[in-house]
């Protein structure tokens, strides 16, 4: 028992939240085993990820204690295994959300937006559409996964290692909370319900990169060009808006942690959030949900992070 506790205490806070989340996903796979395609394979992958989190944490701890020359490489792997993990998890949800929930809530989101604004915000913004603006906002939208990486590299360069630990934890904790939200109220978004997805490039054209970037997003959501019935197979991921939630978290951290990249992250982040509605990806209620999730995530995450720091005898984080 003592050895097990010592082993667990090698985990960083972001390892802990990854392990807990993968245990939750694995539990859902077991409960809905007959509904979810390839559940056995995903359970195997989840187990591997959990073991990897324990393993890389232990390797970093012992290499650090022995001052082994490989410590820097192990430490980098420890921090950055989270990045592909987020994308892998997003793809796993494609196999899970629709089979488990089976109902989309787009009509609810549409009615809430109309109640708040008296119209559909995507239709209202369409009157301001032009190729230059579309190009700028599509580029900003596609910078979503780059912003947390830019922040992380900045903190690493500034040697703010405790701040980096907290930032990595905050981002992955935020992602996983938003993923749980997709199970609560699944939806596919206004590009399918309020607009004609097939004519998106024609109705909302950009200049040079828009079509390519848009196809990149579509492929990530399991609807590459030529997919029949894309509304049936697209990822159920509109509420809360993960783009809004995570971008707000990264913007907040870049300012609070005095990152050198805040002058880039903050303006690009604002454009990204505007793009979620302008480009027909989200309803406004999704953005409001994302902002609420962000506030809860930052508040609860701060306390969870420091609770774990105390448990493992490490320095607590303070803004």
Secondary structure as GFF3:
##gff-version 3
##sequence-region A 1 319
A	DSSP	alpha_helix	2	8	.	.	.	ID=ss1
A	DSSP	alpha_helix	13	31	.	.	.	ID=ss2
A	DSSP	alpha_helix	39	65	.	.	.	ID=ss3
A	DSSP	alpha_helix	71	101	.	.	.	ID=ss4
A	DSSP	alpha_helix	106	117	.	.	.	ID=ss5
A	DSSP	alpha_helix	121	126	.	.	.	ID=ss6
A	DSSP	alpha_helix	131	142	.	.	.	ID=ss7
A	DSSP	alpha_helix	144	157	.	.	.	ID=ss8
A	DSSP	alpha_helix	161	184	.	.	.	ID=ss9
A	DSSP	alpha_helix	190	193	.	.	.	ID=ss10
A	DSSP	three_ten_helix	197	199	.	.	.	ID=ss11
A	DSSP	alpha_helix	200	203	.	.	.	ID=ss12
A	DSSP	alpha_helix	210	220	.	.	.	ID=ss13
A	DSSP	alpha_helix	230	233	.	.	.	ID=ss14
A	DSSP	alpha_helix	242	256	.	.	.	ID=ss15
A	DSSP	alpha_helix	262	278	.	.	.	ID=ss16
A	DSSP	alpha_helix	284	311	.	.	.	ID=ss17
###
